Amino acid sequence: MRCADTAVTWSRVPLGDLCEFVRGVTFDGGEASLDPRDGCLPILRAGNISETLDLESDLVWVPAERVSPKQLLRAGDIAICMSSGSPAVVGKSASLPKPFSGSVGAFCGIVRPRDLGWSEYVALWLRSPAFMDWRDGQARGANIQNLRFSQFESLAVPRPPDPERDALVSRLRSQLGAAARMRAAVAAQLATADRLNEAELRDAFRGILPLAVGGARGLAPVGWEWHLLADLARLESGHTPSRRHPEWWGGTIPWLALPDIRALDGKVVHETTETTNELGIANSSARVLPEGTVVLSRTASVGFVAMMGRPMATSQDFVNWVCGPDLDPTFLMYLLRTSREYIRQLSSGAIHKTVYVPTVKAFAVCVPEVAEQRRIAAKVHSRLATLAEIRTRLDGQTADIGRLPAASLRSAFSGDSPDN
C-alpha cells in the first residue's frame, strides 16, 4: 500500500513478525473475587477495554498462581477481546501505557509488540476500519463470536519505514486527542443541559417535593395546598390481553408497555410499539383511557411518566390517572417527573422493584389553583422544549465527533486492507 500523505510504498508483513500473542488467564468462578485479596492479582475483562484501558473499575481478582509471568501485562501491551456474544465487542483493543500488575481474562488476550517502537502503531492499526473489516470476516460462532490468535499470526499489516511510522503515530495521536477533547466538551454541555432540566422542574415547584405518602408533607408554598391525588384524579390500572390469542393483537388501539416508556418519558404519547383491538379490550381487564391520561411506570423502569395524546390502553406495569377539573394533566406529568427519585424510593421487591397500588393510592400532591397549574405547565413545557432542542443538537455533535477517529484512521491507512 501507499501512505496517504506520501508516494512511498509500504511493505506488508505478517502481524506475527511484529508481535507475539498471549492468551488470557483461565480461572474457576469460585476462586475469583470482586474485591482485592492478599495473594491475588487483578484481571481485566472486555468491559475494561474501550479507547483506553480502564484499570480501576469492575476488576476481578484471582490467585496469583493462576497468572504466569508471561501473562502479566507490560507497558506497551495491547489488550484485545477475543470472544463475546456481541460482534461489536470482539476485536476491541487498547494499549497499556503504564505498568500494571495484573492480566486479562480468558475471553481476552494480549498482543505484545516485539519492539516497543511498534506498540502505538500496532494499537492504532488494530482500531482501523481495515482491521475491523477483517475482523467482521473472520469472527465465527453461532451465539459467541470468536477470533483466534492463529488468525493473527499471518494477518498482513502495513510496515512503513520507522520515520514515517513515527510521523503517522504523532499525527494520529494529535487528531484522536483533539476528538477526545471535543467529545469531553460536548459531554460536559450535555450534563449541564440535564442539570438545567432538573433545575427548571425544581423551580417550577418552588423547591419543594410536591409528592408525599403518609404524613411527611413539606410546607406548602403560599397559594398551594396538599390533596390526596385520588381526590383530584381517577386512578386506573392497566392489563395485558392474553398472548395466547393473536387475534386480540394488532388493530387501532395503541397499547403502552414498558419498552415504550423510556423514549417517551416526559412526552405526549401518540404511537406505541404494539396495538390491541376491541376483542383484546373486551376479553381482558385492559381499558381504553382518554386523551390526557397521565401514565406512570411502577415496575422495573420505575418512575417514568408520560401523557396520552389519544385514547389508548396500557399494560399492568403502569398506574394511570384521569384528571378531574381541578388538576391539569400536563402539570401532573411534570409533578411526577420532578418526584421521580422519591417514587423510586417507595418501590420494593427482591428482583424487580415495584411501587404497589396501595402506596399509589396514598399519593398526596401539593398543587396551586388549576389556572396557576396551567400557567406553570406551559412555562415548564416551553423551557424544557428549548433544552430538548439544545440536547438534540449536542447529540448530533456527539455522533459527528464519534465518527472522527474512524475517519482519521481510515485516512492514515488509506487503501489498506488485509487482502491488498
N, C-alpha and C positions, 0 to 999 in steps of 0.2 A: 504494500500500500504506500501511498504518499502522505506525508504530513499535510494537514490542511493549509498550513501557512508557508510551506517551503516546497521546493521542487526536488528535495532529497527523498529517494526511495528508502523506505524502512524494510529491514529484513523481518522475517517471521520465524519464531522459534516455538517449540513446544513449551507450555507453561511449566512442565516438569523440569526444563533446563534452568528456569529462573527460581523455582520454589520447590520445597518439599511439602508433604501433606501429612497431617497428624490427625488421627481420629479423636473424637470426643470421649469423655470419661463415662463408662458404664457403672451403674451402682444400683443397689436394691432400694426400693422406696422406703423400706423400714429403717435404713441407716442414714437417710437424709434428714436434715433439719432446716427449718426456715430461719433459725437463729444461730449466731456464731457459737461454736463449741471448741473447747480445747482439743487439739489434735485433729481439727477438721480444716478443710480448705473451701473457699467459695467457688461455686460453679455458675458460669453464665449460660443462659438459655436463649432461645430465639427472641424472646421478648426484650432481651438486653441489647439486641442488635438493631440499630436504625442507621442514621447517617453517621452517628458516633456510637461508641460502646458505653452503655450505662453500667458503671461499675459499683453502683450503690443500691439499686432497687431490685427487689424480687430475686435475691440470690438464694441458692440452695447450698447448704454446707454438707460436705461428705468427708468421711475419714481420709486423712492424708495418704494412707497406704493405697487408696484406690487410684491415686494420681501418680503416674510415672514421671520421672524427671523430664522426659521428652514432652509430656503433655502440659507441663507448666508453661503458661503464657509468657512470652518475652516481648519487650518493646519492639515494635515493628511487625509483630504477628498480625494476621488478618483473621478474625473470627467470621465464620460463614455458616449459615443454616443449610443443612444438607437434606433435611426431611421434615415435611409438615403436611397437615391436611389442607392447608391453604396454598395454592400455587403461587400467589404473590409473595409469600414468605420465603419459599425455597430460593436459595441463591442470594438472599440478603447478606451483606457483609459490611464490616467496618474494621478499621485497623486500631491497634492498641498503641497509643502514643507514649505511654509511660509504663514502667514495671508494674506488674500486678501478680500477687501471689495466689494464683488460682488457675482455673482452666475452664473448658466449655463442656457442656453435656453431650450425651450420646447422639442426639439429633443434630448436633453441630460438628464443626471440625475447624482445624487451624491450617491456613495457608501461610507457610513460613518462607519468606524470601531467603535465598541462599546468600545474597548480598544485600545489606540494609539499604544500599543506594537504590534498589528497585522496589522497596517496600511501598512507598507512597504511590509510585506509578502503577504498580500492580493493583493496589487497593482502588485506585481511580478507574482502572480498566474494568475491574470486576463490578463497578457500578454503571458502566457504559451501556447504551442501548444495544451495542453489538453483542456484549456478553449476555444481556437479558434475552435477546433473540435466540441465542444459542441455548440458554437455559430452557426456554419455552419448548424447544425442540427435543431436549434431552430428558427432562424430568418425566418419570414414569411412575405409575401406580394407580390402582383403582380408586382407593379412598385417600391414600397417603402418597404425596408426590416425593420422589427421591432423586437425588443426584449421587454419583459415586466418584470417589477420587480417581479411580481408574480412567474415568472420562476426562478428568482434568489433566492427566499426565501428558496426553497428546494434543490437548487443545492449543491451537495455533494463536500466538499472541504477537502483536507487532513489537519489534525491538528497535527503537530509534537509537542513534548514537548518544552517548552519555550527555553531551552538552544540550542536545535537542530534548532529551528526556527531562533534564532538569529545568529547561525553559518551559516546557509544557506543564510540568508539575507546578511550577511557580505561577504560571498564568491561571491554571485551573484553581489553585488554592485561593488566589485573589478573587476569581469570579464566584466560586462557591461560597467563599466567606462573605462576599457582598450580598449574595442571595440569602444567606442565613441571617444577616443583619436586617435586611428588608423584611424577611418573614417575622423576625422577632418584633420589629417595629409595628407591623400590622397586627400581630397578636396582642401587643400592648394596647393598641387602639380598640381592638375587639373587646378586650377585658374592660376597658373604660366604658365602651358602649353598654356592656352588660351591667356595669355598676350604675350607670345613669338610668337604665331601665328600672333597677331596684329603687333608686333614689326617687324617681318620678312616682312610683307606687307609694313609697313611704310618705312623701309629701302630700299626695292626694288624700291619704288617710290620717293626716295631721300627726304622723309619727307614732300612732298607737297601733296595736294589734287589734284589728276590728272583728276578730272571731274568738269565741270562747266556748268552753264546755264546762258546765257547773258554775260555781260562784266566783271563780277567779277572773273577774272582768276588770279591764282597765278603766280609768276615769274617762268618761265620755266628754269630747270637746263641746263647747257651747253650741247649742242647736242640734246636737246629735243625741240619740237615745239607743239604749240596748233593747233588743227584742229577740224572742225566740224566732229562729229562721222559719220554723214551721208555722208561725203565726202570719208570716208575710208571703210565704210561697208554699205550694203544694208539693210534697215530696213524692217522687215516683221512682220505682226501681226498674231495672232492665231485665232482659231474658234472652236466651238463645234458642231459636227454633231448632228442633231435632235435626242433626246432621244425617240421620238415617233416612230422611225424606228429602231427596234432592229437589223434588217438585216444590218444596217450600222455599227454595232459594232462587235468587235471580228474579228481577221484577222492577217495580218502580219505587219501592220504599227503601230509602237509604237505611243502613243498619250500622251504627257506630260501634267499633270494637277497639280493644287496646292497641293493636298495631297502627291504628289511625292517629292516636291522640297526641303523641309527641310532636308530630309535624303540625298539628292543628292547635297546639297549646296557645291560649290567649286569642284565638281567632274565631270567626264566624264560619260554621261548617255548612257547606252546600253539597259536597260529594263525599262518599265513603267508599272504601275498597270493596265492600260486599253490599248486596241488597237482598231484601226479602220481598214477600208479596202478601196478598190478602190471605192466602192459605196459611203461610207461616205465622202471621199475626193471629189468625183465628184458632190455630192449633197449638198455641203456646201462651205463656204469660207475658210475652212482649206486648208493648203498647205503642201506638204511634202518638208521639208527643208533639205539641205545636211549635211552630216557629218561635224563637225567643227563649226556649227552654235552655237552662244552664246545666251543663253536664260536668261532673267531677269524677275522675278515676279514683277508685278506692281500693283497688288491689294491684299488686305488682308495681306498676308505674303510678304510685300514689301521688295525688296532688295536682295532676294536670287537668286543666279546665278549658272549656270551650263553650260556644253558644250555637244552638241550632239556627241555621239560616233558612230552613224549610222544615216541614213536618218529617220526622224520622223516628226510628226506634234505636235502642241501644242494647248492648249486652249487659249481663248482670254485674259486670266489672265497674259499672257506673252508678252513682246516685244522681238524680235529676230533679231540678226544681223548676216548676212552672210558677212564675212570679205573679203575685197579685197586684192590685192597683197602687200599693204603697211601696213597691220595690222595683227599681229599674233593673232589667236583666243584665245590661252591659255593666252597670255599677256592681252588681253581684259577682259577675265574672272577674272583675278586677279585684274585688274584695277577697275572693277565694284565692286568686293568684298571689296577692301580697301576703296571704296567710299560709302559703304552701308548706313552709318548714314546720310550722305549728301543726298543720294537718298530718304531716308525716310522723310527727312525734306521737300522735294519737293512734297510730297503727300498731298492730301486734301480730304475732304469728312466727313460728319457728322457721319456716321455709319462705313462704310468701307473705309479706306484710299486707295487712288488710285493715281498713277502717270499717268497723262493723256498724250495722244500721242503727242499733240503739245509741251509739255515740253520735251518729249523724243526726238523729232525732233531737239530740240535746244541743245542737249547734245554736249559739246565740250570736247575733251580729249587731254591730254598732253602726247606725246609719242616720243621716240627716233627713229632712223632708224630701219627697220624691223629686221636686223641681231642682233642688240642690244636687241630688244624686245624678240627675241627667246632665247638669252643668259640669260636674266633676268628671263623669264618664266621658263626655265629649272632649274635655280638655286632655284627659289621660290618653284617649284614643288618638288624638292629633299628635301629641308628643311622642307616643310610642311608635306611631306610624313613621314619623321622621327618623327616629332612631333605627327602625327596621330598614328604612331605605339606606341609611348610612352603613348598617351592618351588611346589607346585600352588596353594596359597593366594596366593602372591605373583604367580604368572602370572595368576590371576583378577583380582587388584588391578590389574595392568598393563593387562589388557583393559578393565576398567571405567574406568580413568583415560584410556585411549586413546579412549574414546567421549566424554569430556568436551568437547574442543574443538569437535567437530561439534555437540554439544548446545548449547553456548554460542552458536555461530554461527547455528544454526537459530533459537534464541530471539531473538537480536538482530535477525535479518532475518525475523521471524515473518510468515508469509503471503506471503513474497516468492517469485516465480519469474519467469523472463524472459517468460512468457506472460501474466502478470497485468497 
